[in-house]
Amino acid sequence: MDEFTLIRTYFAPLAAGFRGSLNLTDDAAVLDIPAGNQLIATTDTIVEGVHFIGSEDPSMIAKKLLRVNLSDLAAMGATPYAYLLAGTLPKKVNVNWVKKFAKGLSEDQKLFGIALAGGDTTASFGPLTLTITALGLIPKCKALRRNGAKAGDDIYVSGTIGDSALGLLCLKKKLPRDRYLQLRYLLPQPRVALGEKLRGVANACIDISDGLMQDLGHICHTSKTCARLDRPMIPLSPPARKLIEKKSALWNAILSGGDDYELLFTAPKDKASAVAAISRNLKIPTTRIGSITTGKNIVVEDGGKIVTPAKTGYKHF
Amino acid sequence: MDEFTLIRTYFAPLAAGFRGSLNLTDDAAVLDIPAGNQLIATTDTIVEGVHFIGSEDPSMIAKKLLRVNLSDLAAMGATPYAYLLAGTLPKKVNVNWVKKFAKGLSEDQKLFGIALAGGDTTASFGPLTLTITALGLIPKCKALRRNGAKAGDDIYVSGTIGDSALGLLCLKKKLPRDRYLQLRYLLPQPRVALGEKLRGVANACIDISDGLMQDLGHICHTSKTCARLDRPMIPLSPPARKLIEKKSALWNAILSGGDDYELLFTAPKDKASAVAAISRNLKIPTTRIGSITTGKNIVVEDGGKIVTPAKTGYKHF
């Protein structure tokens, strides 16, 4: 099946009904940006053997690819709008693979309200390499930024932390098999609805892709602040809690591992009830895990004892 | 050098001065779209060993990557605005390579008036794989499309055709070395200024990336028309002319080879003087090479004889 037939058969249906895509017939998409909005644009690549294993169901790979990009939109508080897909496909990628891959995209498009606007497919001798550029919309000047954290802000995370890093250790057979943790690695849940509601509430926001310590470092660095975390308050899933009770050295994976795709955000104390209400309405747990400070480092405490991981990925310069 | 230092040192300067990039500090770019404009969005990947050789000066690879994307914007008549860069970098890519690569981008950003808005860098065991998503602006409903060609339209191309395909044959040592032809393959000239001026003048437009026959096929297919080309009118560069005089079989490479990144467009007969004036003002040659027809096939003629290549990549269904 040649490139054009592939596009017509499996990708054009993902663009159908979205006028700006021109049904993938032209050199580029033509997108309307509603008045009063800004465009949010982000791009993320996943590579076989680096970000995914390769033997996963193609629909899972498709969803992970789309979701890591949606998570970046969520971190900015944006509403998903459209995406462009660039795929570098090795020979082993056959029609059946593409069919399943497109099915995964189709399901997630419906779930997150986003449409395919354009793309490029390329043959390659290398590993399967997939790039999505996701476009979102946001009312003017409402984008959540990393640089707005203020000393005294509460620090929150959504969901639970560390599942994905532990799930990867399970998949690598360094920990016993655990379906829940593995699925958290394979299929992140981008917090799009939460990001949208945090406009005007959060002072700073980021998604946890590099790891809690490192991503908190990004907020502190751009905001010229520091932070104190209370380790016992960090929300863990039941399987993660069970593992950490047996082996406390796993705190390192939980604090520094990546790929959680939860939101990490800060808000002034007087927004605590607003955060709680958003959380309740969306049925997305958010947990206060510490405070923004004027200190010199990011400090993690447990019962008055400092337990900051040796490698935090951040030092206030 | 870690990812963040790399971004701060070599990529952030490419985004400096462009407000929407947020200096690459956040999860995504925040872009203003001027009122009355639509956003044009396109993505293209180039892979080592497929679209470039790998041993080229990194600044040339950077320019080719940006330019193939700019050529898609040109085909739509868009004005370049911003781009996102996703790079999958094998180990051999060192700091010096990145420095030269960024220098190439910097030079072309100035030349074409576009800025870096965001990106992603990833380590890989595979070949160097680079994706750009280019964003352009166009006044509402002015985008050039492929589907507007009408029977009776003149068919034009910019520049000269086939140089790039011949240049690649030179680089592959299937033809004698020729600096001019090779450079045409290595460093395309996207016809951005011409695309902008063709708004309201051309009925249909595409850039020649797949080859003259195939890309004309795309116009005919979407416009539900056919075409007749007059082969002797196809503009050739002096080195291409010399080669074809020795070996007329090379017409196949000229007609069906890709990577010219010239514009192929159609315009009604009464716009001929407008096309000529645009061409003169921009000092970009445009040549009438045939007509859009209501026929059943794309036909290439030479002195009344039909010389259509066996494989045109197109058949009217």
Interface residues (C-beta under 8 A of the other chain):
Chain A: L22 T25 D26 D27 A28 A29 V30 L31 D32 I33 A35 N37 Q38 L39 I40 A41 T42 T43 D44 T45 I46 V47 G49 V50 H51 D72 L73 A75 M76 A78 A82 L84 L85 A86 G87 T88 A117 G118 G119 D120 T122 A123 S124 F125 G126 P127 T129 T131 T133 A134 L135 G136 I138 A143 R145 R146 N147 I206 D207 H218 T222
Chain B: L22 T25 D26 D27 A28 A29 V30 L31 D32 I33 A35 N37 Q38 L39 I40 A41 T42 T43 D44 T45 I46 V47 G49 V50 H51 D72 L73 A75 M76 A78 A82 L84 L85 A86 G87 T88 A117 G118 G119 D120 T122 A123 S124 F125 G126 P127 T129 T131 T133 A134 L135 G136 I138 A143 R145 R146 N147 I206 D207 H218 T222
